[in-house]
Amino acid sequence: MIWIQTFLVSHRDVHRMKLDLHVHTFYSDDAVASPERLVIEAKNRGLDGIAVTDHNTTGAWKRAISAGKEHGIRVIRGEEVRVTHDGEEIGEVLVYFMDKEIKRGEIGDVLDKARQQGALVSVAHPFDYFRNRFKRVEEFKHDFDAVEAFNSRVVIPFFNQRALEFAKRNRLPVTAGSDAHCLNELGNAYTDAKARNFEELRRAIE
């Protein structure tokens, strides 16, 4: 199991949370686990919470939140949204603390819709040349609240290292997640956050 020390990390003597901030259910067309099974597995693996970030859909929210309440796992309403610019697909962003679904589309529109509902945006696996790297990350760096600096499905460590260096250079908070598409991947990476609840987590990212 891998975890990342981020700008959100706490010391051992204060409250903190272990959160996998990039998780997919079978509401994503390339993932296989139900929302309920993911929540139970999160508890089994010692996580405090997960962000449900299915591809361009929020269909799993209701089931995941219900299961989270039953099993004592916090669930962040999220989505991994594919974005374009000038007609070209340029990558994906992770949107957290949402109220309603955002459709894939022009990055400016996606960012505006995220801001309108008070959501936070982290650029997903920005330098993974094998899986939807973010092609214009420098151009839009000031529009991101955070950078996904460790994604455990990234197969070349250098790609994660570049993401971390990019975040540090631009003074952006970083997040980590497994990008789990099945139960076995859940918690392979997580964010160790100095926070006792989601409000404190939001403030840490902001």
NORFENGI-V729782 format. One record per backbone hydrogen bond with DSSP energy under -1.0 kcal/mol. NH is the residue of the N-H (numbers start at 0). CO is the residue of the C=O. Records with the same first field share a line. If there is no record, write none. Layout:
BEGIN
NH = CO / CO
END
This chain:
BEGIN
1 = 187
3 = 189
8 = 5
13 = 10
16 = 192
18 = 190
19 = 48
20 = 175
22 = 50
23 = 179
25 = 32
27 = 24
30 = 27
31 = 180
37 = 33
38 = 34
39 = 35
40 = 36
41 = 37
42 = 38
43 = 39
44 = 40
45 = 42
46 = 41
47 = 17
48 = 17
49 = 73
50 = 19
51 = 75
52 = 22
55 = 79
60 = 57
63 = 59
64 = 60
65 = 61
66 = 62
67 = 63
68 = 64
69 = 65
70 = 66
71 = 67
72 = 67
73 = 47
75 = 49
77 = 51
78 = 94
79 = 53
80 = 92
82 = 90
83 = 104
84 = 87
87 = 84
89 = 82
90 = 82
92 = 80
93 = 121
94 = 78
95 = 119
97 = 76
104 = 81
106 = 83
109 = 105
110 = 106
111 = 107
112 = 108
113 = 109
114 = 110
115 = 111
117 = 114
118 = 113
119 = 95
121 = 93
122 = 145
123 = 91
127 = 124
128 = 126
130 = 127
133 = 125
134 = 89
136 = 133
139 = 135
142 = 139
144 = 120
145 = 120
146 = 172
147 = 122
148 = 146 / 174
149 = 174
151 = 176
153 = 150
158 = 155
160 = 156
161 = 157
162 = 158
163 = 159
164 = 160
165 = 161
166 = 162
167 = 163
168 = 164
169 = 165
170 = 167
171 = 166
174 = 146
176 = 149
178 = 21
179 = 21
184 = 181
185 = 182
187 = 184
190 = 18
192 = 16
193 = 7
194 = 192
200 = 196
201 = 197
202 = 198
203 = 199
204 = 200
205 = 201
END
